[in-house]
């Protein structure tokens, strides 16, 4: 890098040469030759940049003057990292500040004109430029925020007027918009009342469990637009008002009922059926062979090992359980009695085990095909191929315990709760958006 710097310096490319010397010093900060060369070329580069600045000032080109001055200052700052300090010519700082203020004033007027013409993107770019040059120039910080907020405000108000309150709520994020944001939330909030679910099965308490989990899942959405109505408030409704909300009576009465608790819709549900099938264990005896290595001697006196097989019984076991439940829900508009969403959810959870048992060493246990244990018959055979051996070994290692019925019921209740909450919430989202 030092040699490259020398070549560039000889070619009169002083800034590129200085950068090469910096690179050499970055790799080896004890390179004295590179440090001396950097000081020499850096002085030339800084003088050139300040010369460009002075000529621009003299020529009345404030933008070029600012650019040249900032480049010179940036270059001086880089040099200081290598302990190379080159002084700024006297008077240049004051000249820069005057040029900067003149330029900022011109751009300031252009920015205000753009803002007046509702050219917000253009105004924002201008005020950003001024803010980068002089952050406290007049009221530029306020105008910058205004240029950013105004189009957002217009979009938010358009959404608000179109009753797209959720969108408006997201857009009201600029300064002094807290009241508008709160109004959008208040107007768009969806009050959902959860009625006590019914249970038409012999499994008591399940309806309360599902209701509680549906409530928890909806709460975990952390959606400010979803307002869950407490059951204690729902209980204030009369039986007639509840029937009205379910579309079984006068919708006018239902409207009054909705106003009573602030609900726009209610969720009613019922556990229609639930069955538990705990299968009996099916244990059957299967024919097999146990192998043993036996050492024998041939006619020439040489010893060798062979595998011999004896008939044995092993056991094949199967068992299965199943839990099934059907839950029906309706999301009902309290004012009209209209069913906004409904579904009958059929959920099943099943489990089964299939395994083999043998009271003994299983390393050489094989499936077999025979009918009589005490004597050999034609057709008896050892199924000692790799596929059958692998199948039997897997059965011997297989799980032997079914999942408990309580765990399966728990899984069914969770699936029902999650599906109800998801479908209700998605329907609600469609209403809102």
FENUR-V117459 format. One record per residue. RES is the residue in one letter. D_FIRST is the distance of its C-alpha to the first C-alpha in whole Angstrom. Layout:
BEGIN
res = {RES | RES}
d_first = {D_FIRST | D_FIRST}
END
This chain:
BEGIN
res = {X | X | X | X | X | X | X | X | X | X | X | X | X | X | X | X | X | X | X | X | X | X | X | X | X | X | X | X | X | X | X | X | X | X | X | X | X | X | X | X | X | X | X | X | X | X | X | X | X | X | X | X | X | X | X | X | X | X | X | X | X | X | X | X | X | X | X | X | X | X | X | X | X | X | X | X | X | X | X | X | X | X | X | X | X | X | X | X | X | X | X | X | X | X | X | X | X | X | X | X | X | X | X | X | X | X | X | X | X | X | X | X | X | X | X | X | X | X | X | X | X | X | X | X | X | X | X | X | X | X | X | X | X | X | X | X | X | X | X | X | X | X | X | X | X | X | X | X | X | X | X | X | X | X | X | X | X | X | X | X | X | X | X | X | X | X | X | X | X | X | X | X | X | X | X | X | X | X | X | X | X | X | X | X | X | X | X | X | X | X | X | X | X | X | X | X | X | X | X | X | X | X | X | X | X | X | X | X | X | X | X | X | X | X | X | X | X | X | X | X | X | X | X | X | X | X | X | X | X | X | X | X | X | X | X | X | X | X | X | X | X | X | X | X | X | X | X | X | X | X | X | X | X | X | X | X | X | X | X | X | X | X | X | X | X | X | X | X | X | X | X | X | X | X | X | X | X | X | X | X | X | X | X | X | X | X | X | X | X | X | X | X | X | X | X | X | X | X | X | X | X | X | X | X | X | X | X | X | X | X | X | X | X | X | X | X | X | X | X | X | X | X | X | X | X | X | X | X | X | X | X | X | X | X | X | X | X | X | X | X | X | X | X | X | X | X | X | X | X | X | X | X | X | X | X | X | X | X | X | X | X | X | X | X | X | X | X | X | X | X | X | X | X | X | X | X | X | X | X | X | X | X | X | X | X | X | X | X | X | X | X | X | X | X | X | X | X | X | X | X | X | X | X | X | X | X | X | X | X | X | X | X | X | X | X | X | X | X | X | X | X | X | X | X | X | X | X | X | X | X | X | X | X}
d_first = {0 | 4 | 5 | 5 | 6 | 9 | 10 | 10 | 12 | 14 | 15 | 16 | 14 | 14 | 14 | 11 | 9 | 10 | 9 | 5 | 7 | 9 | 7 | 5 | 9 | 10 | 9 | 11 | 13 | 14 | 11 | 14 | 12 | 9 | 12 | 14 | 12 | 12 | 16 | 16 | 15 | 16 | 19 | 19 | 18 | 21 | 24 | 23 | 24 | 27 | 28 | 28 | 30 | 32 | 33 | 34 | 36 | 38 | 38 | 40 | 37 | 37 | 35 | 32 | 32 | 32 | 29 | 27 | 28 | 27 | 23 | 23 | 24 | 22 | 19 | 21 | 21 | 18 | 17 | 20 | 18 | 16 | 19 | 18 | 22 | 23 | 26 | 28 | 30 | 34 | 36 | 33 | 34 | 38 | 37 | 35 | 37 | 40 | 38 | 37 | 41 | 42 | 40 | 41 | 45 | 45 | 43 | 45 | 48 | 47 | 46 | 50 | 51 | 49 | 51 | 54 | 54 | 53 | 50 | 48 | 45 | 44 | 45 | 43 | 40 | 41 | 42 | 39 | 37 | 39 | 39 | 35 | 35 | 38 | 40 | 43 | 44 | 47 | 49 | 45 | 45 | 49 | 48 | 45 | 47 | 50 | 48 | 47 | 50 | 53 | 52 | 52 | 55 | 57 | 56 | 57 | 60 | 61 | 60 | 63 | 65 | 65 | 66 | 63 | 62 | 60 | 57 | 58 | 58 | 54 | 54 | 55 | 52 | 51 | 53 | 56 | 57 | 59 | 62 | 61 | 60 | 63 | 65 | 63 | 63 | 67 | 68 | 66 | 67 | 69 | 71 | 72 | 75 | 75 | 79 | 80 | 80 | 83 | 84 | 86 | 86 | 87 | 84 | 84 | 81 | 79 | 79 | 78 | 75 | 74 | 74 | 72 | 69 | 69 | 69 | 66 | 64 | 65 | 64 | 61 | 60 | 59 | 60 | 61 | 63 | 65 | 68 | 70 | 74 | 75 | 78 | 80 | 80 | 81 | 84 | 85 | 86 | 89 | 90 | 91 | 88 | 86 | 88 | 87 | 83 | 84 | 85 | 89 | 90 | 90 | 87 | 88 | 88 | 85 | 83 | 85 | 84 | 80 | 81 | 82 | 79 | 76 | 76 | 75 | 75 | 77 | 76 | 79 | 79 | 81 | 80 | 83 | 83 | 81 | 82 | 81 | 82 | 81 | 82 | 84 | 82 | 83 | 83 | 84 | 85 | 83 | 84 | 81 | 80 | 79 | 78 | 78 | 77 | 80 | 80 | 82 | 83 | 84 | 87 | 85 | 84 | 80 | 79 | 77 | 76 | 78 | 77 | 81 | 81 | 84 | 85 | 84 | 84 | 81 | 81 | 79 | 79 | 78 | 78 | 77 | 77 | 77 | 77 | 77 | 78 | 78 | 77 | 78 | 77 | 77 | 75 | 78 | 78 | 80 | 81 | 82 | 82 | 80 | 78 | 74 | 73 | 75 | 75 | 76 | 74 | 75 | 73 | 73 | 72 | 73 | 72 | 73 | 73 | 74 | 74 | 75 | 77 | 78 | 80 | 78 | 75 | 73 | 71 | 73 | 75 | 76 | 77 | 81 | 83 | 87 | 90 | 92 | 90 | 93 | 93 | 91 | 92 | 91 | 87 | 86 | 82 | 79 | 76 | 74 | 71 | 68 | 68 | 71 | 70 | 67 | 69 | 72 | 69 | 67 | 71 | 71 | 68 | 69 | 69 | 73 | 73 | 73 | 72 | 74 | 76 | 75 | 71 | 72 | 74 | 71 | 69 | 71 | 72 | 68 | 68 | 71 | 69 | 66 | 67 | 70 | 67 | 64 | 67 | 68 | 65 | 64 | 67 | 67 | 63 | 65 | 67 | 65 | 62}
END
